[in-house]
Amino acid sequence: MSSTGGRRRGRGGQINYWPGFVDALSTLLLAIVFLISVFMVGQFFLSRELSSRDTVLDRLNRQISELTDLLSLERSSRRSVEDNLSALQMTLQANQAERNRLQGLIDSGGVAEARANELNTALESQRQTASRAMSQVEILNQQIAAMRQQLAALEQALAASETRDKESQARVADLGSRLNVALAQRVQELARYRSDFFGRLRQILGNRPDIRIVGDRFVFQSEVLFPGGQAVLRPEASGEMDRIATALLELERQIPPDIPWVIRVDGHTDNRPIATAQFPSNWALSAARAIAVVQALVQRGIQPQHLVAAGFGEFQPIDQGTTEDAYARNRRIELKMTER
């Protein structure tokens, strides 16, 4: 049994590229999921920024409302003081007129003089009251000026908060755009390295009927690497492993370290059941074969973080037939270069 997927041939010998098409759709789906994740992260940070701004705006609005109420109260008090001041001024004028009248009567006797003194005392008291009222008006004017300054400062803080919000939205949009560009560049770079790797591997292994490239996978028939029903590499498979390792080592030197790539080794079997002490199922056999290939590549210097072993058992056939040829095509090892 082999773990390298082969071409599916239908009636008339036509090649079926469905497995490659499915893998391409899977890769596209992963990219879309990644973009959606980036968009959700951006939305999360934007929502948090907007929530913070709304909290600040609510606090500023409450402060403005309190200051407005205080300003209204102070204005009302000022009007009351101004009314009192007007009344006092009118009283002062009346007293002054009365004083002038009495001043003319001073010569008429002591009673008139005493009355004039009383009026002078009352007038001085009214003047002091008016002076205190003017002081209160001045204090109120100063308080109103201070509140106006606070309102201006709050308006500036509100404008600054709105500016920061706009800048935050612009940064989020710019971040999403740059992430999209970077993701597209990484996908293009990985596709180019995948093409170079398969081209190099095809050149090394040559044109053999039991080793094929199908879509984005390099497919080995199981019999090329393993005896039937076993997961130990044939001695003669050592040359194939050497050539594959040579191509992978060259690939590791070429790909930049910031591109997360792996070679996935997939093991496949036919659908005839197996139940031995070592392999209780086709799944166990396919996984053991994939692991054996990975271990052989690691022994030849390939970094383990660039290798993945996967067992698919009989559940991913490329030929639904029940002939020996169909069984042989389904027993395979597949190499696929993909993102980590």
Salt bridges, closest charged atoms under 4 A:
ASP23 OD2 - ARG217 NH2 2.08
ASP23 OD1 - LYS336 NZ 3.58
ASP54 OD1 - ARG53 NH2 3.17
GLU82 OE2 - ARG78 NE 3.01
GLU98 OE2 - ARG101 NH2 2.30
GLU118 OE1 - ARG115 NH1 3.31
GLU124 OE1 - ARG127 NH1 3.92
ASP165 OD2 - ARG53 NH1 2.85
ASP174 OD2 - ARG178 NE 3.11
GLU189 OE2 - ARG186 NH1 3.43
ASP210 OD2 - ARG208 NH2 3.07
ASP216 OD1 - ARG217 NE 3.94
ASP216 OD2 - LYS336 NZ 3.76
GLU223 OE2 - ARG331 NH2 2.84
GLU236 OE2 - ARG234 NH1 3.60
GLU240 OE2 - ARG208 NH1 2.20
GLU240 OE2 - ARG243 NH2 3.11
ASP242 OD1 - ARG300 NE 2.56
GLU250 OE1 - ARG200 NE 3.16
GLU252 OE2 - HIS306 ND1 3.08
ASP258 OD2 - ARG186 NH2 2.24
ASP266 OD2 - ARG217 NH1 3.41
ASP266 OD1 - ARG264 NE 2.84
ASP270 OD2 - ARG272 NH2 3.14
ASP270 OD2 - ARG331 NH1 2.82
ASP319 OD2 - ARG329 NH2 2.26
GLU324 OE2 - ARG272 NH1 3.27
GLU334 OE1 - ARG217 NH1 2.60
GLU334 OE1 - HIS268 NE2 3.59
GLU334 OE2 - ARG332 NE 2.67
